[in-house]
Amino acid sequence: MRFRTFRTEFGRYAGGEGGSLRSALGHYARTATAGQAVGPRRFGSAYQAGGGLFGLLGDLAGGGDGAAFVGIDMSGLAGRTLGYAAQEIARALAPENGDADRIRIAIQEAIAEVLPDVEIFDPAALTPDDIIAILIEFLTRILFQQVVEDAGSAWNRAPSDARTAQTEGELFDLIRIAMDRHLGPRLAAAGGRLPRAEVERLQRSAMEDVWRDWENFA
């Protein structure tokens, strides 16, 4: 079973039995998901949603209505609560497939995380750095959730809820750091608005680099 070694090592780490999170992710990248040429292909729906999210937020920030990215006028979200705006943006970008709930939740959480002090959604106040940060947070949450699910019964090795939460936090931080390192500079270097297809390509490329990093974890 291709996930066995990954789950064994992850379970040892979650259980505080001397396992290594880096070692577990190395097995995840190399064997469980068949390497960087294969593993990152699993996130096609997320790349499409991320491309739409980046384009939509950029368009709204520039005074557009976002219709080019979701097919409907989204300018009416200005002045609504941030929670409502995030919910509607997520609903408009979620695909009609089995990834819908995961993507919808990740978009909502990413917007809330990057804009924690914002109560009323004002697209004109969004900076390029805000939009980049939201996309990084979105893709981080997508990958985190996939690894959590793939770990399966290994989570049962954690001796307490506190240890489970600690393991989740360490995994999430490791993924966020990697995604920021590989995706952030690509988006910042491109500058301004990007074609949706290019944003999708940059996300895929960043995910491949994350896999490549993990494949080298001993």
LOFILO-196100 format. One line per field, with one value per atom (N, C-alpha, C): x, z, y; residue in one letter; atom name. Coordinates in steps of 0.02 Angstrom, whole numbers, plus 50000, padded with zeros to 5 digits. Layout:
BEGIN
xx <- (X, ...)
zz <- (Z, ...)
yy <- (Y, ...)
res <- (a, ...)
atom <- (CA, ...)
! end
This chain:
BEGIN
xx <- (50043, 50000, 50044, 50034, 50081, 50083, 50031, 50031, 50059, 50076, 50093, 50153, 50208, 50268, 50258, 50224, 50208, 50167, 50115, 50071, 50106, 50149, 50187, 50231, 50268, 50313, 50274, 50220, 50179, 50148, 50125, 50096, 50146, 50208, 50260, 50271, 50270, 50279, 50220, 50159, 50099, 50095, 50120, 50117, 50173, 50219, 50275, 50324, 50329, 50370, 50437, 50458, 50523, 50522, 50465, 50461, 50475, 50488, 50505, 50451, 50427, 50378, 50410, 50472, 50507, 50515, 50533, 50540, 50474, 50420, 50354, 50335, 50349, 50333, 50378, 50439, 50482, 50451, 50425, 50391, 50327, 50293, 50231, 50245, 50298, 50314, 50341, 50387, 50422, 50380, 50346, 50312, 50235, 50207, 50135, 50102, 50136, 50106, 50147, 50197, 50236, 50278, 50300, 50347, 50317, 50360, 50337, 50309, 50323, 50294, 50222, 50200, 50133, 50091, 50119, 50081, 50045, 50078, 50045, 49988, 49981, 49925, 49857, 49858, 49795, 49756, 49788, 49759, 49734, 49717, 49695, 49637, 49587, 49529, 49550, 49597, 49620, 49659, 49700, 49737, 49688, 49636, 49586, 49551, 49531, 49497, 49544, 49608, 49656, 49669, 49671, 49678, 49620, 49559, 49501, 49500, 49522, 49524, 49572, 49631, 49681, 49656, 49627, 49602, 49543, 49497, 49437, 49454, 49497, 49515, 49552, 49596, 49632, 49586, 49537, 49490, 49446, 49422, 49381, 49422, 49485, 49528, 49540, 49539, 49550, 49487, 49431, 49368, 49325, 49345, 49306, 49249, 49210, 49153, 49164, 49222, 49238, 49203, 49159, 49120, 49163, 49220, 49264, 49289, 49287, 49315, 49262, 49203, 49151, 49085, 49081, 49022, 48966, 48974, 48923, 48956, 48916, 48941, 48949, 49010, 49024, 49038, 49028, 49045, 49000, 48941, 48895, 48920, 48975, 49002, 49035, 49054, 49084, 49034, 49057, 49014, 48978, 48983, 48954, 49005, 48984, 49031, 49083, 49142, 49195, 49173, 49141, 49119, 49071, 49025, 48977, 49013, 49058, 49093, 49135, 49170, 49211, 49168, 49111, 49065, 49041, 49024, 48999, 49055, 49114, 49171, 49187, 49187, 49200, 49147, 49085, 49030, 49036, 49056, 49061, 49119, 49171, 49231, 49235, 49193, 49196, 49175, 49212, 49196, 49136, 49107, 49052, 49078, 49118, 49144, 49157, 49190, 49201, 49247, 49282, 49326, 49291, 49227, 49191, 49195, 49178, 49176, 49246, 49295, 49364, 49387, 49374, 49395, 49356, 49292, 49250, 49274, 49285, 49307, 49376, 49421, 49489, 49490, 49447, 49443, 49418, 49364, 49337, 49388, 49421, 49469, 49530, 49551, 49609, 49595, 49537, 49520, 49516, 49484, 49478, 49546, 49590, 49656, 49700, 49698, 49740, 49712, 49646, 49614, 49578, 49613, 49579, 49546, 49570, 49544, 49493, 49477, 49430, 49359, 49314, 49244, 49202, 49215, 49177, 49222, 49199, 49238, 49243, 49305, 49318, 49371, 49350, 49398, 49452, 49436, 49485, 49542, 49531, 49583, 49630, 49614, 49657, 49722, 49777, 49842, 49865, 49913, 49940, 49967, 49998, 50024, 49967, 49911, 49853, 49829, 49825, 49799, 49847, 49912, 49961, 49956, 49950, 49946, 49884, 49829, 49767, 49776, 49807, 49817, 49864, 49918, 49964, 49927, 49887, 49850, 49800, 49768, 49720, 49754, 49810, 49843, 49874, 49897, 49922, 49868, 49808, 49754, 49732, 49735, 49718, 49767, 49831, 49881, 49879, 49871, 49866, 49809, 49751, 49694, 49705, 49739, 49753, 49800, 49852, 49899, 49864, 49823, 49786, 49742, 49706, 49663, 49703, 49759, 49799, 49833, 49843, 49873, 49826, 49762, 49712, 49717, 49721, 49719, 49782, 49834, 49895, 49881, 49828, 49810, 49790, 49768, 49747, 49804, 49865, 49924, 49936, 49907, 49916, 49885, 49922, 49897, 49845, 49837, 49790, 49769, 49714, 49692, 49745, 49781, 49833, 49889, 49908, 49960, 49937, 49874, 49846, 49848, 49828, 49828, 49899, 49947, 50016, 50043, 50028, 50051, 50020, 49955, 49922, 49955, 49970, 50000, 50069, 50109, 50176, 50173, 50127, 50119, 50097, 50048, 50022, 50077, 50115, 50168, 50221, 50238, 50289, 50264, 50200, 50172, 50168, 50146, 50140, 50208, 50259, 50325, 50349, 50339, 50359, 50320, 50255, 50215, 50233, 50245, 50264, 50331, 50377, 50443, 50440, 50397, 50396, 50345, 50289, 50238, 50242, 50257, 50259, 50304, 50367, 50413, 50391, 50362, 50340, 50285, 50238, 50182, 50206, 50250, 50275, 50317, 50357, 50399, 50359, 50302, 50260, 50228, 50209, 50181, 50113, 50072, 50007, 49961, 49916, 49868, 49900, 49881, 49908, 49851, 49862, 49811, 49797, 49735, 49715, 49757, 49770, 49809, 49880, 49908, 49975, 49975, 49924, 49919, 49913, 49874, 49867, 49934, 49972, 50037, 50085, 50084, 50129, 50113, 50049, 50030, 50055, 50046, 50068, 50144, 50180, 50252, 50276, 50242, 50259, 50246, 50190, 50174, 50227, 50249, 50302, 50366, 50381, 50441, 50434, 50374, 50362, 50375, 50349, 50359, 50434, 50469, 50540, 50578, 50558, 50588, 50576, 50514, 50495, 50530, 50538, 50572, 50644, 50673, 50741, 50744, 50685, 50684, 50704, 50753, 50775, 50727)
zz <- (50000, 50000, 50000, 49951, 49941, 49997, 50039, 50094, 50159, 50159, 50222, 50256, 50220, 50252, 50276, 50235, 50256, 50320, 50322, 50380, 50442, 50432, 50489, 50520, 50478, 50503, 50531, 50498, 50523, 50590, 50596, 50659, 50715, 50702, 50753, 50775, 50728, 50745, 50785, 50761, 50796, 50866, 50873, 50938, 50985, 50962, 51004, 51015, 50966, 50974, 50938, 50924, 50893, 50818, 50786, 50715, 50694, 50630, 50604, 50554, 50562, 50515, 50446, 50444, 50380, 50346, 50385, 50357, 50330, 50367, 50345, 50279, 50273, 50211, 50154, 50169, 50118, 50088, 50131, 50106, 50069, 50093, 50060, 49989, 49980, 49913, 49868, 49894, 49851, 49833, 49882, 49870, 49872, 49922, 49928, 49869, 49843, 49788, 49724, 49722, 49661, 49635, 49679, 49659, 49630, 49619, 49597, 49527, 49487, 49420, 49421, 49477, 49481, 49536, 49597, 49654, 49644, 49617, 49608, 49558, 49519, 49471, 49506, 49568, 49604, 49618, 49607, 49629, 49572, 49517, 49459, 49473, 49510, 49526, 49570, 49614, 49659, 49619, 49572, 49532, 49492, 49465, 49428, 49473, 49532, 49579, 49603, 49615, 49636, 49582, 49519, 49465, 49462, 49473, 49474, 49533, 49591, 49652, 49644, 49618, 49609, 49559, 49504, 49453, 49477, 49511, 49536, 49585, 49634, 49684, 49651, 49604, 49569, 49529, 49497, 49457, 49501, 49556, 49602, 49632, 49649, 49678, 49628, 49564, 49512, 49488, 49521, 49503, 49455, 49439, 49395, 49432, 49394, 49425, 49434, 49411, 49421, 49376, 49332, 49290, 49244, 49225, 49180, 49213, 49279, 49315, 49344, 49357, 49386, 49347, 49295, 49254, 49279, 49337, 49364, 49394, 49400, 49429, 49505, 49530, 49601, 49635, 49598, 49627, 49686, 49690, 49745, 49812, 49813, 49877, 49916, 49882, 49917, 49967, 50028, 50080, 50121, 50099, 50139, 50190, 50237, 50287, 50252, 50281, 50251, 50248, 50302, 50303, 50246, 50233, 50179, 50112, 50102, 50039, 50026, 50077, 50070, 50052, 50083, 50069, 49996, 49972, 49903, 49851, 49867, 49822, 49819, 49876, 49878, 49841, 49849, 49815, 49740, 49717, 49645, 49613, 49652, 49624, 49635, 49679, 49693, 49631, 49614, 49555, 49568, 49515, 49522, 49520, 49570, 49575, 49648, 49660, 49728, 49769, 49737, 49774, 49796, 49782, 49793, 49865, 49913, 49983, 50008, 49990, 50012, 49986, 49923, 49893, 49922, 49930, 49958, 50028, 50070, 50138, 50139, 50097, 50095, 50074, 50026, 50005, 50062, 50094, 50149, 50205, 50223, 50278, 50259, 50197, 50175, 50178, 50156, 50158, 50230, 50273, 50343, 50378, 50360, 50392, 50372, 50309, 50285, 50304, 50312, 50329, 50396, 50450, 50514, 50546, 50530, 50562, 50518, 50461, 50415, 50430, 50441, 50453, 50391, 50353, 50292, 50231, 50183, 50124, 50080, 50069, 50026, 49975, 49915, 49866, 49849, 49850, 49832, 49882, 49942, 49994, 49989, 49946, 49938, 49903, 49932, 49902, 49863, 49817, 49783, 49832, 49886, 49937, 49971, 49983, 50012, 49967, 49903, 49856, 49849, 49848, 49847, 49910, 49967, 50031, 50034, 50007, 50007, 49964, 49907, 49863, 49896, 49928, 49963, 50019, 50057, 50112, 50086, 50031, 50000, 49981, 49945, 49922, 49980, 50031, 50091, 50123, 50129, 50160, 50118, 50053, 50009, 50020, 50019, 50028, 50098, 50148, 50217, 50225, 50199, 50206, 50170, 50113, 50077, 50117, 50146, 50185, 50247, 50280, 50339, 50322, 50266, 50246, 50227, 50192, 50171, 50230, 50285, 50344, 50375, 50364, 50385, 50457, 50470, 50538, 50578, 50545, 50582, 50636, 50627, 50678, 50744, 50740, 50801, 50849, 50825, 50867, 50915, 50901, 50946, 51013, 51068, 51134, 51164, 51134, 51162, 51109, 51124, 51078, 51072, 51127, 51125, 51078, 51078, 51033, 50960, 50949, 50882, 50857, 50899, 50880, 50867, 50908, 50899, 50832, 50817, 50753, 50694, 50698, 50645, 50635, 50691, 50686, 50655, 50673, 50645, 50571, 50553, 50482, 50442, 50468, 50433, 50423, 50476, 50472, 50421, 50419, 50371, 50300, 50288, 50221, 50202, 50249, 50233, 50217, 50254, 50241, 50171, 50154, 50088, 50032, 50042, 49990, 49981, 50036, 50033, 49996, 50010, 49979, 49904, 49883, 49812, 49770, 49800, 49761, 49767, 49826, 49837, 49789, 49783, 49738, 49665, 49645, 49575, 49560, 49605, 49595, 49600, 49648, 49658, 49598, 49570, 49514, 49451, 49444, 49385, 49387, 49447, 49455, 49422, 49454, 49426, 49412, 49366, 49348, 49301, 49309, 49268, 49235, 49176, 49146, 49193, 49194, 49238, 49226, 49164, 49147, 49176, 49177, 49204, 49280, 49314, 49386, 49402, 49361, 49370, 49361, 49310, 49297, 49355, 49382, 49437, 49499, 49512, 49569, 49560, 49501, 49487, 49495, 49469, 49474, 49547, 49587, 49658, 49694, 49678, 49710, 49691, 49629, 49608, 49648, 49661, 49700, 49773, 49800, 49868, 49869, 49819, 49814, 49809, 49769, 49760, 49825, 49863, 49929, 49973, 49974, 50018, 49996, 49932, 49909, 49937, 49953, 49979, 50055, 50088, 50161, 50177, 50221, 50240, 50292)
yy <- (49940, 50000, 50063, 50106, 50161, 50212, 50216, 50264, 50235, 50171, 50137, 50168, 50178, 50204, 50275, 50315, 50384, 50384, 50343, 50343, 50315, 50267, 50241, 50294, 50329, 50381, 50440, 50458, 50513, 50495, 50433, 50410, 50411, 50392, 50395, 50466, 50513, 50583, 50610, 50596, 50620, 50590, 50529, 50495, 50515, 50558, 50578, 50521, 50477, 50416, 50422, 50482, 50492, 50499, 50494, 50503, 50575, 50584, 50650, 50672, 50733, 50760, 50767, 50790, 50797, 50730, 50679, 50612, 50587, 50599, 50578, 50611, 50675, 50711, 50689, 50668, 50640, 50577, 50534, 50473, 50492, 50543, 50565, 50586, 50626, 50652, 50597, 50557, 50508, 50448, 50419, 50355, 50360, 50394, 50396, 50431, 50483, 50522, 50517, 50474, 50459, 50517, 50562, 50613, 50676, 50725, 50792, 50792, 50742, 50740, 50717, 50687, 50659, 50692, 50698, 50722, 50788, 50839, 50904, 50905, 50851, 50849, 50843, 50823, 50811, 50876, 50933, 50996, 51040, 51009, 51048, 51095, 51071, 51113, 51171, 51159, 51212, 51265, 51244, 51293, 51337, 51306, 51345, 51395, 51372, 51417, 51472, 51454, 51504, 51556, 51534, 51582, 51630, 51603, 51646, 51693, 51668, 51709, 51768, 51753, 51806, 51858, 51834, 51880, 51921, 51887, 51922, 51977, 51961, 52011, 52069, 52054, 52107, 52151, 52120, 52158, 52203, 52176, 52216, 52273, 52259, 52310, 52367, 52351, 52401, 52435, 52422, 52454, 52415, 52353, 52311, 52277, 52237, 52203, 52128, 52103, 52033, 51984, 52009, 51963, 51920, 51945, 51907, 51844, 51841, 51784, 51737, 51763, 51719, 51721, 51763, 51765, 51808, 51838, 51883, 51945, 51998, 52060, 52052, 52060, 52052, 52119, 52174, 52240, 52257, 52225, 52239, 52214, 52177, 52153, 52209, 52263, 52320, 52348, 52357, 52383, 52330, 52268, 52213, 52189, 52149, 52123, 52079, 52076, 52036, 51962, 51939, 51870, 51853, 51899, 51888, 51890, 51938, 51944, 51882, 51858, 51798, 51738, 51733, 51678, 51679, 51737, 51742, 51732, 51756, 51745, 51670, 51638, 51566, 51527, 51546, 51512, 51519, 51578, 51591, 51553, 51539, 51508, 51433, 51406, 51334, 51295, 51243, 51203, 51157, 51133, 51086, 51014, 50997, 50929, 50913, 50858, 50836, 50880, 50927, 50972, 51036, 51042, 51105, 51128, 51085, 51106, 51125, 51085, 51100, 51167, 51181, 51244, 51303, 51294, 51348, 51367, 51318, 51331, 51363, 51339, 51366, 51439, 51457, 51527, 51571, 51551, 51590, 51599, 51545, 51547, 51589, 51585, 51624, 51699, 51720, 51791, 51815, 51775, 51794, 51798, 51752, 51750, 51810, 51828, 51883, 51951, 51956, 52021, 52016, 51999, 51986, 52046, 52106, 52166, 52203, 52174, 52207, 52184, 52230, 52213, 52222, 52274, 52289, 52282, 52244, 52230, 52292, 52315, 52372, 52351, 52329, 52304, 52355, 52419, 52470, 52473, 52446, 52447, 52387, 52340, 52281, 52301, 52282, 52295, 52233, 52240, 52181, 52129, 52153, 52106, 52068, 52101, 52067, 52010, 52025, 51975, 51916, 51930, 51876, 51834, 51867, 51831, 51787, 51811, 51771, 51708, 51715, 51657, 51606, 51631, 51586, 51550, 51586, 51555, 51503, 51519, 51473, 51407, 51412, 51351, 51313, 51349, 51316, 51273, 51300, 51264, 51204, 51211, 51154, 51096, 51111, 51059, 51030, 51072, 51048, 50998, 51015, 50971, 50905, 50906, 50844, 50799, 50827, 50787, 50759, 50801, 50778, 50718, 50722, 50667, 50605, 50614, 50558, 50523, 50559, 50527, 50476, 50485, 50435, 50415, 50350, 50324, 50340, 50367, 50386, 50436, 50476, 50525, 50492, 50430, 50395, 50382, 50389, 50378, 50436, 50494, 50551, 50535, 50545, 50525, 50572, 50631, 50680, 50729, 50765, 50818, 50872, 50885, 50937, 50917, 50853, 50831, 50833, 50815, 50820, 50892, 50939, 51010, 51034, 51012, 51031, 51005, 50943, 50913, 50950, 50965, 51002, 51070, 51104, 51170, 51168, 51118, 51113, 51095, 51052, 51035, 51095, 51132, 51190, 51242, 51255, 51306, 51286, 51222, 51199, 51209, 51193, 51202, 51275, 51317, 51388, 51419, 51402, 51429, 51409, 51346, 51322, 51356, 51364, 51395, 51468, 51502, 51572, 51579, 51534, 51538, 51526, 51480, 51461, 51499, 51519, 51553, 51629, 51654, 51726, 51763, 51744, 51781, 51777, 51721, 51715, 51766, 51772, 51819, 51891, 51904, 51973, 51994, 51949, 51966, 51980, 51946, 51956, 52025, 52047, 52114, 52124, 52164, 52183, 52124, 52134, 52082, 52032, 51970, 51916, 51879, 51851, 51809, 51749, 51729, 51674, 51612, 51596, 51537, 51541, 51601, 51610, 51600, 51624, 51613, 51539, 51504, 51432, 51398, 51419, 51389, 51402, 51463, 51480, 51439, 51428, 51386, 51315, 51288, 51219, 51214, 51264, 51264, 51267, 51309, 51314, 51249, 51216, 51152, 51100, 51100, 51053, 51066, 51128, 51144, 51121, 51127, 51101, 51026, 50991, 50919, 50903, 50942, 50930, 50939, 50989, 50999, 50938, 50916, 50860, 50795, 50786, 50725, 50721, 50777, 50778, 50772, 50771, 50762, 50690, 50684, 50616, 50587)
res <- (m, m, m, r, r, r, f, f, f, r, r, r, t, t, t, f, f, f, r, r, r, t, t, t, e, e, e, f, f, f, g, g, g, r, r, r, y, y, y, a, a, a, g, g, g, g, g, g, e, e, e, g, g, g, g, g, g, s, s, s, l, l, l, r, r, r, s, s, s, a, a, a, l, l, l, g, g, g, h, h, h, y, y, y, a, a, a, r, r, r, t, t, t, a, a, a, t, t, t, a, a, a, g, g, g, q, q, q, a, a, a, v, v, v, g, g, g, p, p, p, r, r, r, r, r, r, f, f, f, g, g, g, s, s, s, a, a, a, y, y, y, q, q, q, a, a, a, g, g, g, g, g, g, g, g, g, l, l, l, f, f, f, g, g, g, l, l, l, l, l, l, g, g, g, d, d, d, l, l, l, a, a, a, g, g, g, g, g, g, g, g, g, d, d, d, g, g, g, a, a, a, a, a, a, f, f, f, v, v, v, g, g, g, i, i, i, d, d, d, m, m, m, s, s, s, g, g, g, l, l, l, a, a, a, g, g, g, r, r, r, t, t, t, l, l, l, g, g, g, y, y, y, a, a, a, a, a, a, q, q, q, e, e, e, i, i, i, a, a, a, r, r, r, a, a, a, l, l, l, a, a, a, p, p, p, e, e, e, n, n, n, g, g, g, d, d, d, a, a, a, d, d, d, r, r, r, i, i, i, r, r, r, i, i, i, a, a, a, i, i, i, q, q, q, e, e, e, a, a, a, i, i, i, a, a, a, e, e, e, v, v, v, l, l, l, p, p, p, d, d, d, v, v, v, e, e, e, i, i, i, f, f, f, d, d, d, p, p, p, a, a, a, a, a, a, l, l, l, t, t, t, p, p, p, d, d, d, d, d, d, i, i, i, i, i, i, a, a, a, i, i, i, l, l, l, i, i, i, e, e, e, f, f, f, l, l, l, t, t, t, r, r, r, i, i, i, l, l, l, f, f, f, q, q, q, q, q, q, v, v, v, v, v, v, e, e, e, d, d, d, a, a, a, g, g, g, s, s, s, a, a, a, w, w, w, n, n, n, r, r, r, a, a, a, p, p, p, s, s, s, d, d, d, a, a, a, r, r, r, t, t, t, a, a, a, q, q, q, t, t, t, e, e, e, g, g, g, e, e, e, l, l, l, f, f, f, d, d, d, l, l, l, i, i, i, r, r, r, i, i, i, a, a, a, m, m, m, d, d, d, r, r, r, h, h, h, l, l, l, g, g, g, p, p, p, r, r, r, l, l, l, a, a, a, a, a, a, a, a, a, g, g, g, g, g, g, r, r, r, l, l, l, p, p, p, r, r, r, a, a, a, e, e, e, v, v, v, e, e, e, r, r, r, l, l, l, q, q, q, r, r, r, s, s, s, a, a, a, m, m, m, e, e, e, d, d, d, v, v, v, w, w, w, r, r, r, d, d, d, w, w, w, e, e, e, n, n, n, f, f, f, a, a, a)
atom <- (N, CA, C, N, CA, C, N, CA, C, N, CA, C, N, CA, C, N, CA, C, N, CA, C, N, CA, C, N, CA, C, N, CA, C, N, CA, C, N, CA, C, N, CA, C, N, CA, C, N, CA, C, N, CA, C, N, CA, C, N, CA, C, N, CA, C, N, CA, C, N, CA, C, N, CA, C, N, CA, C, N, CA, C, N, CA, C, N, CA, C, N, CA, C, N, CA, C, N, CA, C, N, CA, C, N, CA, C, N, CA, C, N, CA, C, N, CA, C, N, CA, C, N, CA, C, N, CA, C, N, CA, C, N, CA, C, N, CA, C, N, CA, C, N, CA, C, N, CA, C, N, CA, C, N, CA, C, N, CA, C, N, CA, C, N, CA, C, N, CA, C, N, CA, C, N, CA, C, N, CA, C, N, CA, C, N, CA, C, N, CA, C, N, CA, C, N, CA, C, N, CA, C, N, CA, C, N, CA, C, N, CA, C, N, CA, C, N, CA, C, N, CA, C, N, CA, C, N, CA, C, N, CA, C, N, CA, C, N, CA, C, N, CA, C, N, CA, C, N, CA, C, N, CA, C, N, CA, C, N, CA, C, N, CA, C, N, CA, C, N, CA, C, N, CA, C, N, CA, C, N, CA, C, N, CA, C, N, CA, C, N, CA, C, N, CA, C, N, CA, C, N, CA, C, N, CA, C, N, CA, C, N, CA, C, N, CA, C, N, CA, C, N, CA, C, N, CA, C, N, CA, C, N, CA, C, N, CA, C, N, CA, C, N, CA, C, N, CA, C, N, CA, C, N, CA, C, N, CA, C, N, CA, C, N, CA, C, N, CA, C, N, CA, C, N, CA, C, N, CA, C, N, CA, C, N, CA, C, N, CA, C, N, CA, C, N, CA, C, N, CA, C, N, CA, C, N, CA, C, N, CA, C, N, CA, C, N, CA, C, N, CA, C, N, CA, C, N, CA, C, N, CA, C, N, CA, C, N, CA, C, N, CA, C, N, CA, C, N, CA, C, N, CA, C, N, CA, C, N, CA, C, N, CA, C, N, CA, C, N, CA, C, N, CA, C, N, CA, C, N, CA, C, N, CA, C, N, CA, C, N, CA, C, N, CA, C, N, CA, C, N, CA, C, N, CA, C, N, CA, C, N, CA, C, N, CA, C, N, CA, C, N, CA, C, N, CA, C, N, CA, C, N, CA, C, N, CA, C, N, CA, C, N, CA, C, N, CA, C, N, CA, C, N, CA, C, N, CA, C, N, CA, C, N, CA, C, N, CA, C, N, CA, C, N, CA, C, N, CA, C, N, CA, C, N, CA, C, N, CA, C, N, CA, C, N, CA, C, N, CA, C, N, CA, C, N, CA, C, N, CA, C, N, CA, C, N, CA, C, N, CA, C, N, CA, C, N, CA, C, N, CA, C, N, CA, C, N, CA, C, N, CA, C, N, CA, C, N, CA, C, N, CA, C, N, CA, C, N, CA, C, N, CA, C, N, CA, C, N, CA, C, N, CA, C, N, CA, C, N, CA, C, N, CA, C, N, CA, C, N, CA, C, N, CA, C, N, CA, C, N, CA, C, N, CA, C, N, CA, C, N, CA, C, N, CA, C, N, CA, C, N, CA, C, N, CA, C, N, CA, C, N, CA, C, N, CA, C, N, CA, C, N, CA, C, N, CA, C, N, CA, C, N, CA, C, N, CA, C, N, CA, C)
! end
